[in-house]
């Protein structure tokens, strides 16, 4: 017997948005003495605190700006915002799984958009 789970909804989040959500959960758990942070939750909070560079508003604006570019779809925009690549080589890794190639000029255009926010 196999149990299949169905994906009901899917939403992409930036690390900054995740940080905001986890801060709310952390505050809620801190107010309740009987509930403590599980190991996984504590590690997730530590991760987002370390890697959330942009403010939530800036991260969302960067996602929108990236989606305005021709070769950047929604999932790729969120990957780029979460990784914030600094050079062509780092950015190429984001596009490694795509069925299309991205030229050097297109990579530079994406890096220029990122540079406005970082």
C-alpha positions as a Markdown table, in Angstrom:
| # | Residue | x | y | z |
|---|---|---|---|---|
| 1 | Unk | 0.0 | 0.0 | 0.0 |
| 2 | Unk | 1.4 | 3.4 | -1.0 |
| 3 | Unk | 0.3 | 6.7 | 0.4 |
| 4 | Unk | 0.6 | 9.6 | -2.0 |
| 5 | Unk | 0.6 | 13.2 | -0.8 |
| 6 | Unk | -0.9 | 15.9 | -3.0 |
| 7 | Unk | 0.6 | 19.3 | -3.3 |
| 8 | Unk | -2.2 | 21.7 | -2.6 |
| 9 | Unk | -0.4 | 25.0 | -2.9 |
| 10 | Unk | 3.1 | 26.2 | -3.5 |
| 11 | Unk | 4.5 | 29.6 | -2.7 |
| 12 | Unk | 8.1 | 30.8 | -3.2 |
| 13 | Unk | 9.7 | 32.8 | -0.3 |
| 14 | Unk | 12.8 | 34.8 | 0.0 |
| 15 | Unk | 15.2 | 34.2 | 2.9 |
| 16 | Unk | 14.1 | 37.6 | 4.3 |
| 17 | Unk | 10.4 | 36.6 | 4.2 |
| 18 | Unk | 11.3 | 33.3 | 5.9 |
| 19 | Unk | 13.2 | 35.2 | 8.6 |
| 20 | Unk | 10.1 | 37.3 | 9.3 |
| 21 | Unk | 7.9 | 34.3 | 9.6 |
| 22 | Unk | 10.3 | 32.4 | 11.8 |
| 23 | Unk | 10.8 | 35.4 | 14.1 |
| 24 | Unk | 7.0 | 35.4 | 14.6 |
| 25 | Unk | 7.1 | 31.7 | 15.5 |
| 26 | Unk | 10.1 | 32.2 | 17.8 |
| 27 | Unk | 8.3 | 35.1 | 19.6 |
| 28 | Unk | 5.2 | 33.0 | 20.0 |
| 29 | Unk | 7.1 | 30.1 | 21.4 |
| 30 | Unk | 9.0 | 32.3 | 23.8 |
| 31 | Unk | 5.8 | 33.5 | 25.4 |
| 32 | Unk | 4.6 | 30.0 | 26.1 |
| 33 | Unk | 6.8 | 28.3 | 28.7 |
| 34 | Unk | 5.6 | 24.8 | 27.9 |
| 35 | Unk | 6.7 | 25.0 | 24.3 |
| 36 | Unk | 10.3 | 25.0 | 23.4 |
| 37 | Unk | 12.1 | 25.3 | 20.1 |
| 38 | Unk | 12.8 | 22.0 | 18.4 |
| 39 | Unk | 16.3 | 21.5 | 17.1 |
| 40 | Unk | 15.2 | 21.9 | 13.4 |
| 41 | Unk | 13.4 | 25.1 | 14.1 |
| 42 | Unk | 16.4 | 26.6 | 16.0 |
| 43 | Unk | 18.7 | 25.6 | 13.2 |
| 44 | Unk | 16.3 | 27.2 | 10.6 |
| 45 | Unk | 16.2 | 30.4 | 12.6 |
| 46 | Unk | 20.0 | 30.4 | 12.9 |
| 47 | Unk | 20.3 | 29.9 | 9.1 |
| 48 | Unk | 18.0 | 32.7 | 8.1 |
| 49 | Unk | 19.6 | 35.1 | 10.6 |
| 50 | Unk | 23.0 | 34.4 | 9.0 |
| 51 | Unk | 21.9 | 34.5 | 5.4 |
| 52 | Unk | 19.1 | 37.1 | 5.2 |
| 53 | Unk | 21.1 | 40.1 | 3.8 |
| 54 | Unk | 18.3 | 42.1 | 2.3 |
| 55 | Unk | 15.2 | 43.6 | 4.0 |
| 56 | Unk | 11.9 | 41.9 | 3.0 |
| 57 | Unk | 10.8 | 44.9 | 1.0 |
| 58 | Unk | 14.1 | 45.0 | -0.9 |
| 59 | Unk | 14.1 | 41.3 | -1.5 |
| 60 | Unk | 10.6 | 41.4 | -3.0 |
| 61 | Unk | 11.4 | 44.4 | -5.2 |
| 62 | Unk | 14.5 | 42.6 | -6.5 |
| 63 | Unk | 12.3 | 39.5 | -7.3 |
| 64 | Unk | 10.0 | 41.8 | -9.3 |
| 65 | Unk | 12.9 | 43.5 | -11.1 |
| 66 | Unk | 14.5 | 40.1 | -12.0 |
| 67 | Unk | 11.2 | 38.8 | -13.3 |
| 68 | Unk | 11.0 | 41.7 | -15.7 |
| 69 | Unk | 14.1 | 40.3 | -17.4 |
| 70 | Unk | 13.5 | 37.9 | -20.3 |
| 71 | Unk | 15.4 | 34.8 | -19.1 |
| 72 | Unk | 14.3 | 34.9 | -15.5 |
| 73 | Unk | 11.1 | 33.1 | -14.4 |
| 74 | Unk | 9.6 | 33.2 | -10.9 |
| 75 | Unk | 11.5 | 30.2 | -9.4 |
| 76 | Unk | 14.8 | 31.4 | -10.8 |
| 77 | Unk | 14.2 | 34.9 | -9.5 |
| 78 | Unk | 13.7 | 33.6 | -6.0 |
| 79 | Unk | 16.8 | 31.4 | -6.3 |
| 80 | Unk | 18.9 | 34.4 | -7.4 |
| 81 | Unk | 17.5 | 36.6 | -4.5 |
| 82 | Unk | 18.2 | 33.9 | -2.0 |
| 83 | Unk | 21.8 | 33.3 | -3.2 |
| 84 | Unk | 22.7 | 36.8 | -4.3 |
| 85 | Unk | 25.5 | 35.7 | -6.7 |
| 86 | Unk | 28.3 | 38.2 | -7.1 |
| 87 | Unk | 29.9 | 37.1 | -10.3 |
| 88 | Unk | 29.1 | 35.3 | -13.6 |
| 89 | Unk | 30.3 | 31.9 | -12.4 |
| 90 | Unk | 28.0 | 31.9 | -9.3 |
| 91 | Unk | 25.1 | 33.1 | -11.5 |
| 92 | Unk | 25.7 | 30.4 | -14.1 |
| 93 | Unk | 25.1 | 27.7 | -11.4 |
| 94 | Unk | 21.6 | 29.1 | -10.9 |
| 95 | Unk | 20.9 | 28.5 | -14.6 |
| 96 | Unk | 22.7 | 25.1 | -14.8 |
| 97 | Unk | 19.5 | 23.1 | -14.7 |
| 98 | Unk | 17.7 | 25.2 | -17.3 |
| 99 | Unk | 17.1 | 24.0 | -20.8 |
| 100 | Unk | 18.4 | 27.2 | -22.3 |
| 101 | Unk | 21.7 | 29.0 | -22.1 |
| 102 | Unk | 22.2 | 32.5 | -20.9 |
| 103 | Unk | 24.7 | 34.8 | -22.7 |
| 104 | Unk | 27.4 | 36.8 | -20.9 |
| 105 | Unk | 25.5 | 40.0 | -21.6 |
| 106 | Unk | 22.3 | 38.6 | -20.0 |
| 107 | Unk | 24.3 | 37.5 | -17.0 |
| 108 | Unk | 25.8 | 41.0 | -16.7 |
| 109 | Unk | 22.3 | 42.5 | -16.9 |
| 110 | Unk | 21.1 | 40.3 | -14.1 |
| 111 | Unk | 24.2 | 41.1 | -12.0 |
| 112 | Unk | 23.6 | 44.8 | -12.6 |
| 113 | Unk | 20.1 | 44.4 | -11.2 |
| 114 | Unk | 21.4 | 42.6 | -8.1 |
| 115 | Unk | 24.1 | 45.3 | -7.6 |
| 116 | Unk | 21.3 | 47.9 | -7.1 |
| 117 | Unk | 20.1 | 46.1 | -4.0 |
| 118 | Unk | 23.3 | 44.8 | -2.4 |
